[in-house]
Amino acid sequence: MKLPLVLLLLSCVPSLASAQSEQHDLKTLLQDSSYLFNRYEEITSGMEVQIDSWVIPKSLKTNMKLGLSLEAGTLSTEKPKLTALLSQTDVSASDLLDVYSEVEDISNHLSDQSTSFERFGNDEGKAIDLAKLGAKAGMLAQNLEFVLAEKIIDLESQLSSCKVKGPVQKAKHKPLPPS
């Protein structure tokens, strides 16, 4: 009698271990995302002033500064959400999608900015710093995408295992007697 119970428990251990590993990995990815958000704010502070000094059309300067401003606005709303996620044990796929999207946006924005600083700003050091952080953001986005895909596959599996055995009928309630 005890042998089947032991075998059942042993068969569950790998899934528990992988769930803990996935949770640890997700927590690390969220912490890395938080670091990225803070580092992005740090590395892009003062860029508007630098852009103003470039000899490029005013419309291009305006677009670049608008991009910085929009990203800063998005970050100001996403950072508190991410901080809240760091304290949760279970992160929903939709919350993870928000983090992934923001990390991907930052990666793309840093890539664009590094090219601009190299081309217009004649600041190779700044361009390299932006490119390095952009590359790290790109790798982080890929890792988040992988975890997100796993979550979606798991959700689809759970959904497909739910089976309805015929039409759902509304429950009929008897009216309560007047009090």
Sequence and secondary structure as in RCSB ss.txt:
>XXXX:A:sequence
MKLPLVLLLLSCVPSLASAQSEQHDLKTLLQDSSYLFNRYEEITSGMEVQIDSWVIPKSLKTNMKLGLSLEAGTL
STEKPKLTALLSQTDVSASDLLDVYSEVEDISNHLSDQSTSFERFGNDEGKAIDLAKLGAKAGMLAQNLEFVLAE
KIIDLESQLSSCKVKGPVQKAKHKPLPPS
>XXXX:A:secstr
 HHHHHHHHHHHHHHHHHHHHHHHHHHHHHHHHHHHHHHHHHHHTTHHHHHHTS S HHHHHHHHHHHHHHHHHH
HHHHHHHHHHHT SS  HHHHHHHHHHHHHHHHHHHHHHHHHHHTS  HHHHHHHHHHHHHHHHHHHHHHHHHHH
HHHHHHHHHHH    S             
